[in-house]
Amino acid sequence: SLHYCTIMARPRRAIRNTLLMAIAVFRLRCPVKDMDVFCGQGLARRQHCSSSPGLGIHSSRSARSTIEVPVAPGLEVEVKLDMTRADTMQPAKLSGIDDKQLKFVSGDGKVWPFLDEELRGMFAGDRKSLFVFAELSDDDQTEVLGLAHGKEEPYTVPVTLTVNVLRVMQTRDEHGLLVKTISLGDGTTYPQPGDTVAVHYTGILASTKKLFDASKKDKAPFQFEVGSGQVIPGWDRGIMKMSLGEKAYIAIPSALAYGSRGAGNLIPPDADLVFRVE
């Protein structure tokens, strides 16, 4: 409660303080649900929903509503490449790329393996310089046709390659699966087929947000062998994108869940699912 005299003496400030106090009490008594909701094409916390598609990743390392994630297999990466011939110090450019920018999915084999490997663990805003070798165009000795980590024909011209990571994005894969990180794991230990993993999880229907299952009701974590068919395909795919200790939401389309058959009375046919997994 606020004193009457305070309200009369400073009405604007008192009203403001009253509102702030009321909001603080409300937050203490009515915490926001931790389960995320769909928002556009991604998942965003209920109090930070945005209508723009996709999942934005901030370049700052400070705490924000959307967590930053490092480059890892399965994530879409956008980088800017700056190259200089180490022998002549002339600027060089990659053939076919005018703006010096590349966008690719880490681990899909569409960029040079050495570059993909060097980017692992880097965040948006990070920068790294590499000493590599290039194949140059016969017509233009500053036009780079290809790169290699070591000197070998036709990659014989030394080049300093500076890589600036512009964005690291968690997007849906070709099957519609989405993994959105809540908190990072160790960043190195990713489950592989044949590994046994232990997880805690909560599952909801994407359309109604209705809870249909949770492992903590049984207290012990749920264990299964990755890639053996013991779980729905979306789980196998999603778990392999998480590192040890990571917490994430896995949004699974019905085709990778229970499809048109559903699962008893809990999961209707053609239902998309969202799991919070640790």
Backbone torsions as a table, in degrees:
resi	resn	phi	psi	omega
1	SER	NA	153.1	178.5
2	LEU	-112.5	145.7	-179.8
3	HIS	-68.3	140.7	-177.7
4	TYR	-59.7	-42.7	-178.4
5	CYS	-61.8	-36.1	179.2
6	THR	-63.7	-40.0	179.9
7	ILE	-65.9	-42.9	-177.9
8	MET	-69.8	-36.6	-175.2
9	ALA	-76.8	-39.8	-177.2
10	ARG	-132.2	74.5	-173.5
11	PRO	-60.5	-44.8	-176.5
12	ARG	-67.2	-48.3	-179.2
13	ARG	-65.0	-39.3	-179.1
14	ALA	-65.0	-43.1	179.3
15	ILE	-62.4	-42.0	178.9
16	ARG	-61.9	-46.1	-179.8
17	ASN	-63.7	-37.8	178.4
18	THR	-61.0	-44.3	179.9
19	LEU	-63.5	-43.3	179.9
20	LEU	-62.7	-40.8	178.6
21	MET	-65.1	-41.1	-179.8
22	ALA	-63.5	-40.9	179.1
23	ILE	-64.6	-42.2	-179.9
24	ALA	-62.4	-44.0	178.6
25	VAL	-63.1	-41.8	-179.8
26	PHE	-61.3	-40.5	-179.6
27	ARG	-66.4	-35.8	179.1
28	LEU	-69.8	-39.0	-175.8
29	ARG	-85.9	-27.4	-175.7
30	CYS	-128.0	72.0	-178.5
31	PRO	-62.3	146.2	178.1
32	VAL	-66.6	137.2	177.9
33	LYS	-58.9	141.1	-177.5
34	ASP	-79.1	-24.2	-178.5
35	MET	-67.7	128.9	-179.7
36	ASP	-74.0	162.8	176.9
37	VAL	-124.5	156.1	176.8
38	PHE	-69.5	142.0	179.8
39	CYS	-150.5	110.5	-170.7
40	GLY	66.6	-131.8	-180.0
41	GLN	-98.5	1.2	-177.1
42	GLY	-123.1	-163.8	176.6
43	LEU	-118.5	132.4	178.9
44	ALA	-137.9	151.3	179.2
45	ARG	-63.2	146.3	-173.2
46	ARG	-54.3	-39.5	-177.5
47	GLN	-83.0	-0.3	-179.0
48	HIS	-129.6	27.8	-175.9
49	CYS	-64.0	141.2	176.9
50	SER	-130.5	143.6	-177.3
51	SER	-84.6	-7.2	-179.6
52	SER	-71.9	142.2	-177.6
53	PRO	-70.3	156.0	175.1
54	GLY	84.3	-173.8	-178.5
55	LEU	-121.8	115.0	-179.3
56	GLY	-76.3	142.9	176.1
57	ILE	-120.5	124.8	-177.6
58	HIS	-81.2	150.6	-179.6
59	SER	-85.8	-16.6	179.3
60	SER	-80.6	151.3	178.6
61	ARG	-89.2	-0.7	-178.9
62	SER	-71.4	162.6	-177.6
63	ALA	-68.1	129.0	179.8
64	ARG	-138.6	171.9	-178.0
65	SER	-68.6	-27.6	177.2
66	THR	-108.4	120.5	-174.7
67	ILE	-75.3	143.5	173.6
68	GLU	-78.7	145.1	176.4
69	VAL	-126.5	147.8	177.4
70	PRO	-82.0	165.0	176.2
71	VAL	-61.7	129.0	-179.9
72	ALA	-151.3	160.8	179.9
73	PRO	-54.7	134.9	178.3
74	GLY	93.6	-10.8	179.8
75	LEU	-94.4	144.7	177.9
76	GLU	-82.1	131.8	-174.8
77	VAL	-124.5	137.8	173.8
78	GLU	-122.1	125.0	-177.0
79	VAL	-130.0	157.5	172.4
80	LYS	-113.9	132.0	-177.2
81	LEU	-111.4	128.1	173.2
82	ASP	-119.0	129.4	-176.2
83	MET	-127.0	143.5	176.9
84	THR	-137.6	131.8	174.7
85	ARG	-64.1	123.9	-176.7
86	ALA	-73.1	-20.8	-178.4
87	ASP	-86.7	-34.9	-177.4
88	THR	-113.4	-9.2	-177.2
89	MET	63.6	18.2	175.9
90	GLN	-81.2	139.9	174.1
91	PRO	-62.5	142.2	179.1
92	ALA	-123.9	159.1	-178.8
93	LYS	-133.8	148.9	179.9
94	LEU	-82.3	129.3	-177.2
95	SER	-59.2	132.2	176.1
96	GLY	84.7	-0.1	179.4
97	ILE	-124.6	107.7	-175.5
98	ASP	-80.6	-37.0	-174.3
99	ASP	-95.0	7.6	177.8
100	LYS	66.3	12.0	-175.5
101	GLN	-108.5	140.8	177.0
102	LEU	-123.4	141.7	174.3
103	LYS	-128.7	128.5	-177.2
104	PHE	-157.8	167.5	174.9
105	VAL	-98.7	123.7	-178.6
106	SER	-60.2	129.8	178.6
107	GLY	91.6	-1.1	-178.0
108	ASP	-87.8	-1.7	175.9
109	GLY	78.0	13.6	-176.9
110	LYS	-96.5	-0.7	172.7
111	VAL	-126.2	171.7	-179.4
112	TRP	-60.0	132.3	-177.5
113	PRO	-55.0	-38.2	-178.4
114	PHE	-64.9	-36.6	-179.8
115	LEU	-69.3	-44.2	178.2
116	ASP	-58.2	-43.2	-178.8
117	GLU	-67.3	-40.8	-178.4
118	GLU	-68.0	-26.8	-177.8
119	LEU	-79.1	-20.0	-176.7
120	ARG	-56.8	129.3	178.9
121	GLY	90.1	-8.2	178.9
122	MET	-82.7	150.6	179.7
123	PHE	-107.8	164.1	172.9
124	ALA	-58.4	131.2	-176.9
125	GLY	99.1	-14.8	178.4
126	ASP	-76.3	156.7	-177.9
127	ARG	-139.5	142.4	-179.6
128	LYS	-146.6	141.3	176.5
129	SER	-109.2	135.3	-178.3
130	LEU	-124.8	144.6	174.4
131	PHE	-102.9	112.6	-175.6
132	VAL	-133.2	-174.8	-179.6
133	PHE	-125.7	145.0	-172.8
134	ALA	-124.0	153.4	167.0
135	GLU	-99.9	126.0	-176.9
136	LEU	-105.3	154.5	176.1
137	SER	-69.2	142.4	177.8
138	ASP	-66.3	-32.0	-177.9
139	ASP	-80.9	-33.9	-177.5
140	ASP	-132.4	109.9	-175.3
141	GLN	-76.5	9.5	173.0
142	THR	-116.9	0.9	179.5
143	GLU	-94.4	117.2	-176.6
144	VAL	-90.0	122.3	178.9
145	LEU	-90.0	-26.9	-178.9
146	GLY	-169.3	163.3	-177.6
147	LEU	-129.9	152.7	175.9
148	ALA	-143.5	151.8	-178.1
149	HIS	-71.4	-34.1	179.8
150	GLY	-119.6	164.8	-178.2
151	LYS	-79.6	120.3	178.4
152	GLU	-161.4	152.0	179.0
153	GLU	-62.7	136.9	-2.4
154	PRO	-91.1	15.7	-177.2
155	TYR	-91.3	90.5	-172.6
156	THR	-123.8	-9.4	-176.7
157	VAL	-95.9	121.4	-179.2
158	PRO	-69.3	135.7	-177.0
159	VAL	-137.1	138.7	170.1
160	THR	-94.3	117.4	-177.3
161	LEU	-108.5	116.9	177.4
162	THR	-103.4	123.0	-176.6
163	VAL	-109.9	122.6	175.3
164	ASN	-109.9	119.4	178.8
165	VAL	-81.5	115.7	-178.4
166	LEU	-88.0	-45.6	-178.4
167	ARG	-148.6	146.6	170.6
168	VAL	-127.3	118.1	-169.8
169	MET	-122.6	134.0	172.2
170	GLN	-92.1	106.9	-177.0
171	THR	-123.9	166.1	177.1
172	ARG	-67.8	139.5	177.7
173	ASP	-81.7	-172.9	-175.3
174	GLU	-65.6	-15.3	179.0
175	HIS	-98.6	0.0	-179.2
176	GLY	89.0	7.2	-179.8
177	LEU	-81.9	139.2	179.0
178	LEU	-131.4	130.6	173.1
179	VAL	-116.6	119.2	-180.0
180	LYS	-115.9	118.2	-174.9
181	THR	-71.7	134.9	172.3
182	ILE	-96.1	-49.6	174.0
183	SER	-143.2	146.4	-172.3
184	LEU	-74.3	150.8	171.2
185	GLY	-96.1	-154.2	-178.1
186	ASP	-76.5	-12.4	175.5
187	GLY	76.7	1.6	-178.0
188	THR	-129.1	-31.6	-175.8
189	THR	-95.7	96.7	179.2
190	TYR	-107.3	130.9	180.0
191	PRO	-60.2	143.3	177.6
192	GLN	-121.3	159.7	177.2
193	PRO	-52.6	132.6	-178.1
194	GLY	99.1	-19.2	177.1
195	ASP	-74.8	148.8	172.8
196	THR	-101.2	127.9	-178.8
197	VAL	-118.8	152.4	175.3
198	ALA	-120.1	126.5	-175.2
199	VAL	-137.0	155.1	164.0
200	HIS	-108.2	145.5	-176.7
201	TYR	-151.5	158.4	170.2
202	THR	-132.5	134.0	-177.4
203	GLY	-120.1	135.3	176.4
204	ILE	-131.0	159.9	171.8
205	LEU	-79.5	129.9	-176.7
206	ALA	-63.6	-33.2	-174.7
207	SER	-76.8	-35.5	-175.0
208	THR	-115.6	-9.6	-175.2
209	LYS	62.8	19.9	-179.2
210	LYS	-79.5	128.8	178.1
211	LEU	-70.0	131.1	177.5
212	PHE	-121.8	-14.0	179.3
213	ASP	-166.1	152.4	176.4
214	ALA	-156.6	137.3	-177.1
215	SER	-75.8	-28.3	-173.4
216	LYS	-71.7	-12.6	174.3
217	LYS	-67.0	-25.1	176.9
218	ASP	-96.3	0.7	178.2
219	LYS	69.3	-51.1	-178.3
220	ALA	-77.1	145.1	176.9
221	PRO	-66.3	155.7	179.1
222	PHE	-84.9	132.0	-179.7
223	GLN	-117.1	142.6	175.9
224	PHE	-158.1	163.0	178.2
225	GLU	-95.6	124.4	-176.8
226	VAL	-66.5	133.4	174.3
227	GLY	77.9	9.8	-177.8
228	SER	-101.1	1.3	-179.4
229	GLY	83.9	11.2	179.8
230	GLN	-76.8	-18.7	-180.0
231	VAL	-130.4	172.6	178.8
232	ILE	-64.8	153.0	-176.4
233	PRO	-56.3	-35.2	179.9
234	GLY	-63.0	-31.0	177.1
235	TRP	-70.3	-46.5	178.9
236	ASP	-57.1	-46.6	-178.1
237	ARG	-67.0	-43.8	-176.3
238	GLY	-68.9	-43.1	-178.2
239	ILE	-61.7	-35.7	-179.2
240	MET	-70.3	-10.0	176.3
241	LYS	-96.0	0.3	-179.8
242	MET	-108.7	141.0	176.6
243	SER	-95.9	166.0	-176.2
244	LEU	-56.1	127.0	178.8
245	GLY	90.4	-7.3	-177.2
246	GLU	-73.6	147.7	170.2
247	LYS	-116.0	134.1	-175.4
248	ALA	-156.2	162.5	169.9
249	TYR	-100.4	134.0	175.8
250	ILE	-114.9	113.2	177.8
251	ALA	-95.9	118.3	-171.5
252	ILE	-117.2	121.0	175.6
253	PRO	-68.4	157.1	-174.4
254	SER	-58.3	-31.7	-178.7
255	ALA	-63.7	-24.4	177.7
256	LEU	-103.6	8.2	178.6
257	ALA	-115.5	-111.4	-176.5
258	TYR	-107.7	2.3	173.1
259	GLY	56.6	-147.3	-174.9
260	SER	-74.3	-14.0	-178.1
261	ARG	-84.6	-24.6	-176.5
262	GLY	68.1	-164.8	179.1
263	ALA	-146.0	93.4	178.2
264	GLY	60.3	-143.1	-179.1
265	ASN	-90.5	-7.9	-174.6
266	LEU	-87.2	-39.6	-175.7
267	ILE	-120.3	112.2	-178.4
268	PRO	-72.7	167.2	177.5
269	PRO	-59.5	147.7	175.3
270	ASP	57.1	35.8	-178.4
271	ALA	-93.9	128.7	170.4
272	ASP	-80.6	144.0	-175.1
273	LEU	-122.9	153.5	174.1
274	VAL	-130.1	127.6	179.1
275	PHE	-117.3	138.6	168.1
276	ARG	-99.0	117.4	-170.5
277	VAL	-122.6	139.3	176.0
278	GLU	-125.9	NA	NA
